[in-house]
Amino acid sequence: MPVDEPRGRMTKDGIRIYEPADFAGMHAAGRLAAEILDEVAPMVEPGATTGDLDDFIRARVESAGAVSATIGYRGYQHASCISVNHVVCHGIPGPKLLKDGDILNIDVTVIVDGWFGDTSRMYVAGSLSRKAERLIQVTHDALMKGIEAVRPGATFGDIGHAIQTHVEAQRMSVVRDFCGHGLGRDFHAPPNVLHYGRPGSGPRLEEGMFFTIEPMVNLGRPETKVLADDWTAVTRDKSLSAQFEHSVGVTADGCDIFTLSPAGRFHPTW
């Protein structure tokens, strides 16, 4: 089958159902993205620049013989998004120096043999404040609760509800302006994976669906704004924000995570 030929079938909601053999391609792409995020971890320290981190990621993607999905995407020119402190997502790497106590999300998407591997996780430069540590833990746990809700017959509203319920019980807020998305042979495809919702709402999950779950959680209010560069999204109240992201596939009895950290470094304090 040619690399660009559509696979599987489409649901009435426009969501592609992939074939069992396609899971291997997603695992290869997801593993490379996760390996790169493992390898960049020792570079995250006070005095490093976000541009330095992105340069490493770009070189690592190229050395693997893969392609960065973000370079050239809607004019974007970097191999990662790096979002520091109150930046919610889509932070642009550059000369900004990391300071002691900064928290940051690094988001990488690679293309391996036509398959997209998309993942992000949190890092800490130097010492970690108690409030940032709690935010990171709540965000990580919210992602995992969303993943636990993935199984055939469940709905996308079940995923969002699991995330929202956990976050709001900790008196934090779920960002509503950005969401997860379908992927596979495409970077962004249906469905939109909301990180809030009502149980039983939204399309029903079927074996063979591939998508990301990537909750963004704020210590303060959920509202965001996009800066003049048309990419960087920040919290309106300047509160800290955190995000974790996995790419997953629905299996016959649950969920397959394509972007597990080979080194066990998905959480910054592990």
KAURLIN-V192321 format. One line per field, one symbol per residue. ss: DSSP state (h for helix, s for strand, l for the rest). burial: # if it has 9 or more other ideal C-beta (glycine too) atoms within 8 Angstrom, else .. A space follows every 10 residues. Layout:
ss: ???
burial: ???
//
This chain:
ss: llllllllss lllllsslll lhhhhhhhhh hhhhhhhhhh hhhlllllsh hhhhhhhhhh hhhlllssll llhhhlllll ssssllsssl llllllslll llssssssss ssllssssss sssslllllh hhhhhhhhhh hhhhhhhhll llllshhhhh hhhhhhhhhl llssllllls ssllllllss ssslllllll lllsllllls sssllsssll lllsssllll llssslllll ssslssssss llllssslll llllllllll
burial: ......##.. #...####.. .##.###### ########## #.####.### ####.###.# #..#.#.### #....#.### ####.##### ###....#.. ########## ##..###### ######.#.. .#####.### ###.###.## ##.####### ####.###.. .####..#.# #####.#.## #.#####... .##.##.### ########## #..#.##... #####...## ########## ....###### #...####..
//
